[in-house]
Amino acid sequence: MTGHDDQARPIPVGSGRSDPSAPPDPLATQRIPAGESPTAATPAAGSRNGHARAVPPTTVLPVIEPGPAAQLPGQDPYADWYAATEPAPHAPAPHAPAPHAAAASAPAPPAAYRPSTSRGPAAPEPPVRPRRRRRVVRRTLLVLLVLLLGAGGYLVYVPWSAWQRVERVDATPAQRPSVGKGKNYLLVGSDSREGLTAAEADALGADTENVGKRTDTIMLVHVSENGGKPVVVSLPRDSYVAIPGNGTNKINAAFAFGGAKLLTQTVELATGLRIDGYLEIGFAGFAGVVDSLGGVQICVQRAMKDAFSGLDVQAGCQTMNGKTALAYVRARHSDPKGDLGRAERQRQFLAAVTKQAASLDTIVNPPRYTGFADAAAKGIIVGSTTSLADAVAVLRALRAVGNGEGVSAQVPVENPAYQTKNAGVAVKWNDAQAKAMFAQLRTDQPVSVPAG
């Protein structure tokens, strides 16, 4: 015995009696004064007061070890993971591993079942897109953008470049009517042989006789400013009208007397419309444009043979080359309608040409697209104030007529064989109906006269 007999120390009850190899039970302890030994029922030798102290038997608590359980239908397939990472209740842990060691030994949960610090359910992590795939996508988009910009630049540059080479002429008269609504353009087809060699004229079925400048085609093209349908109106070349400074004569005489300027002034006087742009195309230019497109498909209502123009075609739809097309729009002696029938075919063919020029077959074919622009630049003459935008507006209007989205009309006629005193047989307009039609165009109203 030492001087510390009064100190108490905890010792496990029944230690070394039931099972010497079992670890002490921390739940069954009692305080025994220092220097005394626990006994079961006999007094310990040298005990204080010589009395034996009865010690209760050791209390052993059952321990339930977690074990594998059969998975029932609908049971969480990750229950085993939770059981492996969470200790069972009341399980003795005399030698609990460090937290970091336990976390390292526990199996990692799937991404969709990882614990979340938020109150809501944990959302699956988004997949990580490989860096290489992003680079490929960016490069592909860059290549497509470059191609689109290049194609757009090509489609704009070709006509712009051709427009710089177009011949220009003064077609603006001094005295003019007031400005109306919408835009009005004068489209003229000239039968001038200027610049043609004998071989070229023979190839086109024309002679080289110096006939001066005459016109076989005169059309008004109206473009609405409020989205209305475009209107193409033919003015027969033999129309009997007043020509400023030259009395009354056939309208094509104004072109022979004073060229583009006098013709524009004559049309403005006869119609009351202000002309906003002037476009003229000659023999060689017309044939060259058709050939640059690989020919133009046109549907002929009946077989036609004209010795004066050299036309010889059968009825039905067919592709015409430049020479045949030129003969088709010039022929009038074999047409029962004469000059009026020729005007109808001219509107029909111009609509077909512009439709073919604006088709994908032309646009996606660089040689054809460039050839068409070059042929048009060589074959047309424009007014000095006519812009590229004006020319595009005329082409769009003609294409709309070819697609059935525009109005193809002819000035109302009272007498197609009017006998004059100074110009032979001419075409006399129906003045009342003609004035009404031109008033509708001037105010940008739908044209009510029947299509020609």
C-alpha positions in Angstrom: 0.0 0.0 0.0 1.2 3.5 -0.8 0.3 6.9 0.4 -2.3 7.2 -2.4 -4.8 4.6 -1.0 -7.6 7.2 -1.0 -7.3 7.6 -4.8 -9.8 5.7 -6.8 -9.1 4.2 -10.2 -11.6 2.6 -12.7 -11.1 -0.9 -13.6 -13.4 -3.1 -15.7 -15.7 -5.3 -13.7 -15.0 -9.0 -14.1 -11.7 -8.3 -15.8 -9.8 -11.6 -16.4 -12.7 -13.7 -15.1 -15.1 -14.5 -17.9 -12.7 -14.2 -20.8 -9.1 -13.1 -20.2 -8.6 -12.4 -23.9 -11.7 -10.1 -24.2 -11.1 -6.4 -24.1 -12.4 -4.5 -21.2 -16.0 -3.4 -21.4 -16.1 0.4 -21.0 -19.9 0.1 -20.2 -19.4 -2.0 -17.1 -17.0 -0.1 -14.7 -17.0 0.8 -11.1 -14.8 2.8 -8.8 -12.6 0.7 -6.4 -10.2 2.3 -4.0 -6.6 2.2 -4.9 -4.8 -0.9 -3.7 -7.7 -3.2 -3.7 -8.4 -6.0 -6.1 -11.9 -6.9 -7.3 -13.3 -10.2 -6.2 -16.3 -12.1 -7.1 -17.5 -13.5 -3.7 -14.5 -14.0 -1.3 -12.7 -11.4 0.7 -9.5 -10.2 -0.7 -6.3 -10.7 1.3 -5.2 -7.5 3.1 -8.5 -5.9 2.4 -9.6 -2.9 4.4 -11.6 -4.0 7.6 -11.2 -7.6 6.6 -14.5 -7.6 4.8 -14.9 -9.1 1.4 -16.6 -6.9 -1.2 -19.0 -8.5 -3.6 -18.4 -7.6 -7.2 -21.3 -7.9 -9.6 -20.7 -10.2 -12.6 -19.5 -8.6 -15.9 -22.3 -7.2 -18.1 -21.8 -8.2 -21.7 -23.7 -6.2 -24.4 -24.4 -8.0 -27.7 -22.7 -6.5 -30.7 -24.5 -6.8 -34.1 -22.0 -7.0 -36.9 -23.2 -5.6 -40.3 -23.4 -8.2 -43.0 -24.5 -8.5 -46.6 -28.2 -8.4 -47.1 -30.1 -9.6 -50.1 -31.2 -6.8 -52.3 -35.0 -6.5 -52.6 -36.8 -5.3 -55.7 -36.9 -1.5 -55.7 -34.2 -1.3 -53.1 -31.5 1.4 -53.6 -28.6 -0.2 -55.4 -26.2 2.0 -53.5 -27.4 0.9 -50.0 -24.2 -1.2 -49.6 -22.1 1.8 -50.1 -24.0 3.7 -47.5 -23.7 0.7 -45.1 -20.0 0.6 -45.7 -19.4 4.2 -45.0 -21.7 4.7 -42.0 -21.0 2.7 -38.7 -23.9 0.7 -37.3 -25.5 2.1 -34.1 -23.9 0.9 -30.7 -21.1 -0.8 -32.6 -18.0 -0.8 -30.3 -15.1 1.2 -31.8 -12.3 0.9 -29.3 -9.7 1.7 -32.0 -11.5 4.1 -34.4 -9.4 5.0 -37.4 -8.5 8.5 -38.2 -11.1 10.4 -40.3 -8.8 10.7 -43.3 -8.0 7.0 -43.2 -11.7 6.1 -43.1 -12.4 8.4 -46.0 -9.6 6.8 -48.0 -10.7 3.3 -47.4 -14.4 3.9 -48.2 -15.5 3.2 -51.8 -16.2 6.3 -53.9 -19.9 6.9 -54.7 -21.1 7.3 -58.2 -21.2 10.9 -59.6 -25.0 11.0 -59.5 -25.1 9.9 -55.8 -22.3 12.0 -54.3 -23.3 13.9 -51.2 -24.3 17.5 -51.8 -23.9 20.5 -49.5 -26.9 22.1 -50.9 -30.4 21.5 -49.6 -31.8 20.3 -52.9 -30.9 17.1 -54.7 -27.5 17.0 -56.2 -27.5 17.6 -60.0 -25.3 15.4 -62.3 -22.1 17.1 -63.3 -22.1 18.3 -67.0 -19.9 16.3 -69.3 -16.6 17.9 -70.2 -16.3 18.6 -73.9 -12.9 17.7 -75.2 -10.8 20.7 -76.2 -10.0 19.2 -79.5 -13.6 19.0 -80.5 -14.1 22.7 -79.7 -11.2 23.6 -81.9 -12.6 21.6 -84.8 -16.0 23.3 -84.5 -14.4 26.7 -84.4 -12.3 26.1 -87.4 -15.3 24.7 -89.4 -17.4 27.7 -88.6 -14.5 30.0 -89.6 -14.1 28.2 -92.9 -17.9 28.4 -93.6 -17.9 32.1 -92.7 -15.0 32.8 -95.1 -16.7 30.9 -97.9 -20.0 32.8 -97.4 -18.3 36.1 -97.4 -16.3 35.1 -100.5 -19.4 34.0 -102.3 -21.3 37.2 -101.4 -18.4 39.3 -102.5 -18.2 37.4 -105.8 -21.9 37.8 -106.5 -21.6 41.6 -105.9 -18.3 42.2 -107.5 -19.0 40.6 -110.9 -22.0 42.9 -111.8 -20.4 45.9 -110.2 -17.2 45.4 -112.3 -19.3 44.9 -115.5 -21.3 48.0 -114.7 -18.2 50.1 -114.8 -17.7 49.2 -118.5 -21.3 50.0 -119.6 -21.7 52.8 -122.3 -23.6 55.8 -121.1 -25.8 58.4 -122.9 -27.6 61.5 -122.0 -31.3 60.6 -121.7 -32.5 63.4 -119.5 -34.7 66.0 -121.2 -34.9 69.6 -120.2 -38.6 69.8 -119.7 -40.1 67.1 -117.5 -43.4 66.2 -115.7 -43.6 66.2 -112.0 -42.4 63.3 -109.9 -45.0 60.6 -109.1 -45.0 57.7 -106.8 -42.8 54.6 -107.5 -40.2 54.4 -110.1 -40.6 54.3 -113.9 -37.9 53.1 -116.3 -37.8 53.1 -120.1 -36.5 49.9 -121.7 -35.6 50.2 -125.4 -34.6 47.6 -127.9 -32.5 49.1 -130.7 -32.1 47.6 -134.2 -28.9 49.5 -134.8 -26.2 47.6 -136.7 -23.4 49.8 -135.3 -20.2 47.9 -134.6 -21.3 44.8 -136.5 -19.2 43.3 -139.2 -20.7 41.7 -142.3 -20.0 38.2 -140.9 -21.6 39.1 -137.5 -24.6 40.6 -139.1 -25.1 37.6 -141.4 -24.8 35.3 -138.4 -27.6 37.2 -136.7 -29.8 37.2 -139.9 -29.5 41.0 -140.3 -28.1 43.1 -143.1 -25.5 45.8 -142.7 -27.5 48.5 -144.4 -27.1 51.9 -142.7 -30.6 52.3 -141.4 -29.7 54.7 -138.6 -31.0 54.2 -135.1 -34.4 52.6 -134.9 -36.2 50.9 -132.2 -38.3 47.7 -132.3 -39.0 47.6 -128.6 -40.3 50.3 -126.2 -41.4 49.3 -122.7 -42.3 51.1 -119.5 -41.3 49.3 -116.3 -43.0 50.5 -113.2 -41.6 49.5 -109.8 -44.0 50.2 -106.9 -42.7 52.0 -103.7 -45.3 50.3 -101.4 -44.6 46.6 -102.3 -47.2 46.4 -105.1 -46.7 44.2 -108.2 -44.3 45.5 -110.8 -45.9 46.4 -114.2 -44.4 46.1 -117.6 -46.3 48.0 -120.3 -45.4 47.8 -124.0 -45.7 50.9 -126.2 -46.0 49.7 -129.8 -43.2 51.1 -131.9 -45.8 52.3 -134.5 -47.8 54.3 -131.9 -49.0 57.6 -133.3 -48.0 60.3 -130.8 -46.8 63.9 -130.7 -43.0 64.3 -130.8 -41.6 67.5 -129.3 -40.4 69.8 -132.2 -41.4 67.2 -134.9 -45.1 67.2 -135.0 -47.0 63.9 -134.8 -45.4 60.7 -136.0 -44.7 57.1 -135.0 -43.1 56.9 -131.6 -40.0 55.1 -132.9 -39.3 58.1 -135.1 -38.4 60.1 -132.0 -35.5 57.7 -131.5 -34.3 58.2 -135.0 -34.7 62.0 -134.8 -33.1 62.6 -131.4 -31.9 59.4 -129.9 -32.4 58.5 -126.2 -33.1 62.0 -125.0 -35.9 62.8 -127.5 -37.4 59.4 -127.1 -37.5 59.9 -123.3 -39.1 63.3 -123.7 -41.7 61.9 -126.1 -42.7 59.1 -123.7 -43.0 61.5 -120.8 -45.2 63.8 -122.9 -47.4 60.9 -124.1 -47.8 59.2 -120.7 -47.4 62.0 -118.1 -44.9 59.8 -116.2 -41.5 60.9 -115.2 -38.8 58.5 -116.4 -36.3 57.6 -113.6 -33.9 55.5 -115.7 -33.1 54.5 -119.3 -31.7 51.2 -120.6 -31.1 50.3 -124.2 -30.0 47.0 -125.8 -29.0 46.4 -129.4 -28.9 43.5 -131.8 -25.5 42.1 -130.9 -26.1 42.7 -127.2 -29.3 40.8 -127.1 -28.0 37.8 -128.9 -24.8 37.8 -126.8 -26.8 37.8 -123.6 -28.8 34.8 -124.7 -25.8 32.8 -125.8 -24.0 33.6 -122.5 -26.8 31.9 -120.7 -26.5 28.8 -122.8 -29.8 29.6 -124.5 -33.2 30.5 -123.1 -36.2 28.2 -122.9 -39.3 29.7 -124.4 -42.7 28.2 -125.2 -44.0 29.0 -128.7 -47.8 28.9 -129.1 -47.8 28.0 -132.8 -45.3 27.3 -135.5 -43.8 30.4 -137.0 -41.8 31.1 -140.2 -40.9 34.7 -141.1 -38.8 35.4 -144.2 -37.9 39.0 -143.1 -36.5 38.1 -139.7 -35.3 34.6 -140.6 -37.5 32.9 -138.0 -38.4 29.2 -138.4 -39.6 27.5 -135.3 -42.2 24.8 -134.4 -44.8 25.1 -131.7 -43.9 24.0 -128.2 -41.3 24.7 -125.5 -37.8 24.8 -126.8 -34.3 26.3 -126.0 -33.4 29.2 -128.4 -29.9 30.4 -129.1 -29.1 34.1 -129.7 -29.8 34.1 -133.4 -33.2 32.4 -133.1 -34.1 34.5 -130.1 -33.4 37.7 -132.0 -35.5 36.5 -134.9 -38.3 35.6 -132.5 -38.6 39.0 -130.9 -38.3 40.9 -134.3 -40.8 38.9 -136.4 -44.1 40.6 -137.1 -45.1 39.9 -140.7 -46.0 36.3 -139.9 -47.9 37.3 -136.7 -51.7 37.9 -137.2 -51.5 40.6 -134.5 -48.6 42.4 -136.3 -46.8 44.8 -134.1 -49.0 44.1 -131.1 -48.2 40.4 -131.3 -44.5 41.2 -131.5 -44.7 43.3 -128.4 -46.3 40.4 -126.5 -43.4 38.1 -127.5 -40.8 40.7 -126.6 -42.2 40.9 -123.0 -42.4 37.1 -122.9 -38.8 36.7 -123.9 -37.3 39.4 -121.7 -39.1 37.8 -118.7 -37.6 34.4 -119.7 -34.1 35.9 -120.1 -34.1 37.6 -116.7 -35.5 34.5 -115.0 -32.7 32.4 -116.5 -30.1 34.9 -115.5 -31.3 34.9 -111.9 -31.5 31.1 -111.6 -29.2 28.9 -109.5 -27.9 27.4 -112.8 -26.4 30.7 -113.6 -25.4 32.0 -110.2 -23.5 28.9 -109.0 -21.8 28.6 -112.4 -18.9 31.1 -112.3 -18.1 31.0 -116.1 -21.8 31.5 -117.0 -22.4 34.2 -114.3 -19.3 36.1 -115.4 -20.1 35.6 -119.1 -23.6 37.0 -118.7 -22.4 40.1 -116.9 -19.8 40.7 -119.5 -22.3 40.2 -122.4 -24.7 42.6 -120.8 -22.0 45.2 -120.2 -21.1 45.0 -123.9 -24.6 45.1 -125.2 -26.5 47.7 -123.2 -26.4 51.5 -123.1 -27.8 53.3 -120.0 -28.7 56.8 -119.2 -26.1 59.0 -117.5 -28.2 59.2 -114.3 -29.2 55.5 -114.3 -27.6 53.6 -111.4 -26.8 49.9 -111.0 -29.6 49.8 -108.4 -32.0 51.0 -111.2 -30.8 48.3 -113.5 -31.3 45.6 -110.8 -34.8 46.9 -110.2 -35.7 46.5 -113.9 -34.3 43.0 -113.9 -36.2 42.1 -110.8 -39.4 43.5 -112.3 -39.0 41.5 -115.5 -38.2 38.3 -113.5 -41.4 38.9 -111.4 -43.4 39.1 -114.6 -41.8 35.8 -115.8 -42.7 34.1 -112.5 -46.3 35.3 -112.7 -45.8 37.8 -109.8 -46.0 40.9 -112.0 -48.3 42.5 -114.5 -47.6 42.3 -118.2 -49.7 44.8 -120.1 -50.0 46.8 -123.3 -51.2 50.3 -123.7 -54.9 50.2 -124.6 -55.3 50.5 -128.4 -58.3 51.8 -130.3 -57.1 51.1 -133.8 -54.1 49.0 -134.6 -54.2 50.0 -138.3 -54.9 53.7 -138.1 -54.3 55.4 -141.4 -52.3 58.6 -141.0 -51.6 61.5 -143.4 -47.9 61.6 -142.9 -46.7 58.2 -141.5 -48.7 55.6 -143.2 -50.4 52.9 -141.1 -49.9 53.4 -137.4 -51.3 52.3 -134.0 -53.9 54.7 -132.4 -54.2 54.5 -128.6 -57.5 54.5 -126.8 -56.9 57.9 -125.2 -59.4 57.6 -122.3 -58.2 54.1 -121.2 -54.6 55.0 -121.7 -54.8 58.1 -119.5 -56.6 56.1 -116.8 -53.8 53.4 -116.8 -51.0 56.0 -116.7 -52.8 57.8 -113.9 -52.8 54.6 -111.9 -49.1 54.1 -112.5 -48.4 57.8 -111.5 -50.2 57.3 -108.2 -48.7 53.8 -107.7 -52.1 52.1 -107.8 -52.8 48.6 -109.1 -53.4 48.6 -112.9 -57.0 47.7 -113.7 -56.7 47.3 -117.5 -56.5 43.7 -118.8 -53.0 42.3 -119.1 -51.7 42.2 -122.7 
